[in-house]
Amino acid sequence: MTDDRYGSIRDLVWKANIPGIVLALYFDHVRAFPAWKRTFPHYLHPSILDVNQPAADKIEVITTKNRYLFVFQERETLVSDAADFVKTGALEVFCDGFSVLRLSVSPSDSESSETNERNWTARGVDDFTEGDWMDDLTQLAKQLVAFEDEQGRKEQECREQEEKCWVKLKNAVPVASSPVRHQTWLQRLLKR
């Protein structure tokens, strides 16, 4: 591959925001799929036929169109200038058994202190193969966001409906204005 062709492909990858889309897809959705499959299988999007986790750092996602394998490796690298270890990683995506994308990633400059969760940022595209998988994953990412929003809306409607039922039930049951006091046998005896 000539340098000009390689440069234009890299430009295409970054302009299409493939690294950002794939990272968001992986960290916001794919990582949670195995747990969701075990606990709440009906919450998986219909275009996802199956999810497997063959190893701790590998998640296989089978969609209606392709079979994907996401491999995320996190490591600490010693930076001699800073005399400190720096967390880095690599996310590799396979489509139907072929490597189609490999990203060098590192934690973003800001960390979410509330959840103590790192947000990863793509720092480089180490390997890229153009193909239909780009559109497939881009569409899947959009569908998953819309599906999550719809699930959240349904859950909110359900909570509101439950609240209305409780209010209705509360209003249907008469509440005595003064509580009934039961006297103990000693109080009744002393009253005589």
C-alpha positions as CSV (number, residue, x, y, z in Angstrom):
1,M,0.0,0.0,0.0
2,T,1.4,3.4,-0.9
3,D,1.7,6.1,1.7
4,D,-0.9,8.3,-0.2
5,R,-3.4,5.5,-0.2
6,Y,-2.7,4.7,3.5
7,G,-3.1,8.4,4.4
8,S,-6.4,8.7,2.6
9,I,-7.8,5.6,4.3
10,R,-6.7,7.0,7.7
11,D,-8.4,10.2,6.8
12,L,-11.6,8.3,5.9
13,V,-11.5,6.4,9.2
14,W,-11.2,9.6,11.3
15,K,-13.7,11.6,9.2
16,A,-16.3,8.9,9.5
17,N,-15.6,8.8,13.3
18,I,-15.2,5.0,13.1
19,P,-12.9,5.0,16.2
20,G,-15.4,7.0,18.3
21,I,-18.3,5.0,17.1
22,V,-16.6,1.6,17.8
23,L,-15.3,2.7,21.2
24,A,-18.7,4.0,22.3
25,L,-20.3,0.8,21.0
26,Y,-17.8,-1.4,22.9
27,F,-17.7,0.5,26.2
28,D,-21.4,1.5,26.3
29,H,-23.0,-1.7,25.1
30,V,-20.8,-4.7,24.0
31,R,-19.0,-5.0,27.4
32,A,-22.4,-5.4,29.1
33,F,-24.0,-7.8,26.7
34,P,-22.8,-11.0,28.4
35,A,-24.3,-9.9,31.7
36,W,-27.5,-8.7,30.0
37,K,-27.8,-12.0,28.2
38,R,-27.6,-13.9,31.5
39,T,-29.8,-11.6,33.5
40,F,-32.2,-9.8,31.2
41,P,-32.1,-11.5,27.7
42,H,-35.2,-9.7,26.5
43,Y,-33.4,-6.4,26.9
44,L,-30.9,-7.3,24.1
45,H,-31.7,-5.6,20.8
46,P,-33.5,-7.8,18.3
47,S,-30.7,-7.6,15.7
48,I,-28.4,-9.3,18.2
49,L,-28.9,-13.0,17.8
50,D,-26.3,-14.2,20.3
51,V,-23.5,-13.0,22.6
52,N,-20.6,-15.1,23.9
53,Q,-17.7,-14.4,26.1
54,P,-15.0,-16.9,25.2
55,A,-12.4,-15.1,27.4
56,A,-12.4,-12.2,29.9
57,D,-11.0,-9.9,27.2
58,K,-13.1,-11.2,24.3
59,I,-16.8,-10.8,23.5
60,E,-18.4,-12.3,20.4
61,V,-21.5,-10.6,19.1
62,I,-23.6,-12.3,16.4
63,T,-25.9,-9.9,14.6
64,T,-28.3,-10.6,11.8
65,K,-25.6,-9.6,9.3
66,N,-22.2,-10.6,10.7
67,R,-20.3,-12.3,13.5
68,Y,-18.1,-9.8,15.4
69,L,-15.4,-10.5,18.0
70,F,-14.2,-7.6,20.2
71,V,-10.9,-8.0,21.9
72,F,-9.9,-5.4,24.4
73,Q,-6.5,-5.6,26.1
74,E,-5.5,-3.1,28.8
75,R,-2.0,-2.7,30.0
76,E,0.3,-0.4,31.9
77,T,3.3,1.0,30.2
78,L,6.3,2.5,31.9
79,V,7.0,6.0,30.6
80,S,10.7,6.7,31.5
81,D,10.4,10.5,31.1
82,A,7.6,10.6,33.6
83,A,9.0,7.7,35.7
84,D,5.4,6.5,36.0
85,F,3.2,3.8,34.6
86,V,0.6,4.9,32.1
87,K,-2.5,2.9,31.3
88,T,-3.0,2.1,27.6
89,G,-5.0,-0.4,25.7
90,A,-5.9,-1.8,22.3
91,L,-9.3,-2.6,20.9
92,E,-9.4,-5.0,18.0
93,V,-12.5,-5.8,16.0
94,F,-12.9,-9.0,13.9
95,C,-15.7,-9.4,11.4
96,D,-16.5,-13.0,10.4
97,G,-13.0,-14.1,11.5
98,F,-11.0,-11.3,9.8
99,S,-9.4,-8.4,11.7
100,V,-11.0,-5.2,10.4
101,L,-9.9,-2.6,13.0
102,R,-7.3,-2.2,15.6
103,L,-7.3,0.9,17.8
104,S,-4.6,2.2,20.2
105,V,-6.5,3.7,23.1
106,S,-5.8,5.4,26.4
107,P,-7.9,6.8,29.1
108,S,-9.2,10.3,28.3
109,D,-7.7,13.2,30.2
110,S,-10.8,13.5,32.4
111,E,-12.0,10.6,34.5
112,S,-15.5,10.3,35.8
113,S,-15.0,10.5,39.6
114,E,-18.7,9.6,40.4
115,T,-18.6,6.2,38.8
116,N,-14.8,5.7,39.0
117,E,-15.1,4.6,35.4
118,R,-12.5,5.5,32.8
119,N,-13.5,6.9,29.5
120,W,-11.2,5.7,26.7
121,T,-10.1,7.7,23.7
122,A,-8.7,6.4,20.5
123,R,-5.2,7.6,20.0
124,G,-4.3,5.8,16.8
125,V,-5.6,3.4,14.1
126,D,-3.1,0.6,13.9
127,D,-5.0,-1.6,11.4
128,F,-8.1,-0.9,9.2
129,T,-9.9,-2.8,6.5
130,E,-12.7,-1.0,4.7
131,G,-15.9,-2.9,4.3
132,D,-19.6,-3.3,5.0
133,W,-18.9,-3.8,8.7
134,M,-18.4,0.0,9.0
135,D,-22.0,0.7,8.1
136,D,-23.3,-2.3,10.1
137,L,-21.6,-1.2,13.3
138,T,-22.6,2.4,12.8
139,Q,-26.2,1.4,12.3
140,L,-26.1,-1.0,15.2
141,A,-24.7,1.7,17.5
142,K,-27.6,4.1,16.5
143,Q,-30.2,1.3,17.0
144,L,-28.8,0.4,20.4
145,V,-29.0,4.0,21.6
146,A,-32.6,4.3,20.3
147,F,-33.5,0.9,21.8
148,E,-32.1,2.0,25.2
149,D,-34.0,5.2,25.0
150,E,-37.2,3.3,24.2
151,Q,-36.7,0.9,27.1
152,G,-36.1,3.8,29.4
153,R,-39.3,5.5,28.2
154,K,-41.3,2.3,28.7
155,E,-39.9,1.8,32.2
156,Q,-40.8,5.4,33.1
157,E,-44.3,4.9,31.8
158,C,-44.6,1.7,33.9
159,R,-43.4,3.6,37.0
160,E,-45.9,6.4,36.4
161,Q,-48.7,3.8,35.9
162,E,-47.8,2.1,39.2
163,E,-47.7,5.4,41.0
164,K,-51.2,6.3,39.6
165,C,-52.5,2.9,40.8
166,W,-51.1,3.5,44.3
167,V,-52.7,6.9,44.4
168,K,-56.0,5.5,43.2
169,L,-55.8,2.7,45.8
170,K,-54.9,5.2,48.6
171,N,-57.9,7.4,47.7
172,A,-60.2,4.4,47.5
173,V,-59.5,3.3,51.1
174,P,-61.1,5.6,53.7
175,V,-58.8,6.8,56.3
176,A,-60.2,7.4,59.8
177,S,-59.7,10.9,61.0
178,S,-58.7,9.7,64.5
179,P,-56.9,6.5,65.2
180,V,-58.8,3.9,67.2
181,R,-57.3,3.5,70.6
182,H,-57.4,0.1,72.2
183,Q,-57.3,0.2,75.9
184,T,-55.3,-2.4,77.7
185,W,-57.0,-4.5,80.4
186,L,-55.1,-2.5,83.0
187,Q,-56.4,0.8,81.7
188,R,-60.0,-0.6,81.7
189,L,-59.6,-1.9,85.2
190,L,-58.3,1.5,86.5
191,K,-61.2,3.3,84.9
192,R,-63.7,1.5,86.9
